[in-house]
Amino acid sequence: MKPAVAVSCLAVLWVAVAAADSDHLPSPSEARNASPRAATGVLADSIRYTVRVSDNNLMGVTVTNYGFIGNNFVSRSPSMEYPLGTGYEHMVRGGLWIGAQAFDDLGNFTGVVTGTVDGAQGSSSQQATEFTPAGREIKIRSTLPNSRFYDPQAISEQDFVTDFSDQPARTSSNNDEPHRPINILVHQENYAWSFSDYQHTLIFHFVIQNLGPPLSDVWVGLYSEMASGPKNSYSVWPPSSSGSTIGSWFSKKWIQYDDSLHMVRERYCAGLPIPNGCFLERVPAWVGIKLLGTRPESLATKQITLSAWSYAPGSPLRNEDTERYALMSAGTIQDLSPPELQPQTGDPVTLIATGPFAQINNGESIVVDFALVGGPGLTDPVETQEHARFAQRAYDRNYVVPVPPPSPLLKVVARNQALDLYWEKSPEAFVDSTGPHPLDFEGYRVYIGEDRNSLDRIAQFDLGVSPNDTTGFNTGLGAVQADTTIDGQHYDYRYRIPALRNGFKYFAAVTAYDLGNVEIESLESGIAQNKTLAIPNPAPGEKTAGGKVYVYPNPYRVEAMWDRGELVRDHYLWFTNLPPHCMLRIYTLSGDLVYQTEFIGSSYRAGGTRGVYDPASERDVDAPTLSGTSLAWNLITSQGQAAATGLYLYSVQNLDGGERTVGKFLIVKSDRE
């Protein structure tokens, strides 16, 4: 035991250190020593630290093969982004905690292995964990027959499967006590569905096996620093008070606990009083961590602990396994009303845990499942709570849930003021083993929208022969019948969406739905399965403006209608009717070269124009479908400077032996830029 006086002095010292870390950025010493700490012992070639982002539904989470959850804000890619694609982040870091009374060559001890503890944002997640990968990958499986990851062993539309252990011993950052392994192997599976209320949740299924001497009084928990904030409002990353007009990201956490659901939840709240001082509209969603259950014993035989404290890396109150085990095994639900756990006056992190498992012998396993859950709403968390109940329902049914037919493979072709949607008919042969009618495909629905998470249904095509005549449409599929092959893939249907605006982003999707019956409502596949971003513009061979290269909007005044970001690099204008392979050059009136790029229409995805597609923060699947003749320029010169107000000249040289085109355009910028 530490002397009480020593603990008190250390605690006072730490308060001063933590107060200086208001943005959770690494201290100068951490920044100088940012390289990952090596594990004790040599890692075999069969070991590799790996991450993946769940992207099958609205809950976008970075999953690792080393017990860490989230990405610690090392990049703008989703850490726990909900709804996925909106830029609303909700978790800096999370991690699995497993504690037990253990035994090794040195005797009995209290051990806790942690996926992470309190630490600075922007630092490596690999150095924050005491777990080591037990393999080289995170395997992907899918129940969707038309997925390239289809696997008959899959549980959901997107399974992640991986393994990790607490061997060899390794000392993690902000956890200077040498790790003493308790000899466990963790098999982790994640489950995600894209339809109905299941699209708001990501399941964590942990199978924990003892590889050593018997473990007693075992507790399993999920640590998290949930911290909701509007990612797109910050010009620098990780987020800090210097990078936004709305101030520091942290100390804006409103934490609540739903006892009947075993769920701790959080949402953005700028300050007291709640809710009037919160500015809830900045991040219009709740998120939560729900404990689903345990096996082989049920949750009814277990205690549940909710612990919370104000963020304090290296705190002497939690820097030893005995202290962390005491937090896990308290068996109490902490009062969340003290000032240090309130928005503005506090900066809380949480731990939800369950146990004890009386004894786990060598070779035996236990199972503990959690769910990350989200839901829209301002002060009212009712939708988040309902989504948590859906997650519980899936767990209670061993994850055998009624499923709709899968969405078809979809190809979107951008055209002048239109999008052509092509899809194939594999959903019509889908067999649903969970329903009373195995072959119950009914029809297709077509969606379009400018908001990625709010698409409008614009068409529906329903089988019109018995028994498929129950929904009232009965249009048949003849109106969209086609026989088309694109890039080697055959498509059976085509639907054109006309009257769209060139240069604007549109999200398109085609879903499939089934009959339903008196026992089960008609189910529809998830829009996320084939949702595609596309931007209409003239396609090769389409004659617009006489087939000549042109710029729009011209003049570019202040910002274009599609410019939704406030930052300079979110703006752009379009060059269109470009040859398939050409060189674009932009000059000032005095002849100074401002910008130059080679354009290859077949592969161009606007990767240099953040307002269209930002590879640093978006996934490859978010790259837009473009027409093949259009290039977006972000008004940034080759020297990295914002183009000034003025008249510019451009030259387009056809690199396949064609003619050279010249023209001009005007940029008129506001005083604030």
Order of alpha helices (4+ residues) and beta strands (2+ residues): alpha-alpha-beta-beta-beta-beta-beta-beta-beta-beta-beta-beta-beta-beta-beta-beta-beta-beta-alpha-beta-beta-alpha-beta-beta-beta-beta-beta-beta-beta-beta-beta-beta-beta-beta-beta-beta-beta-beta
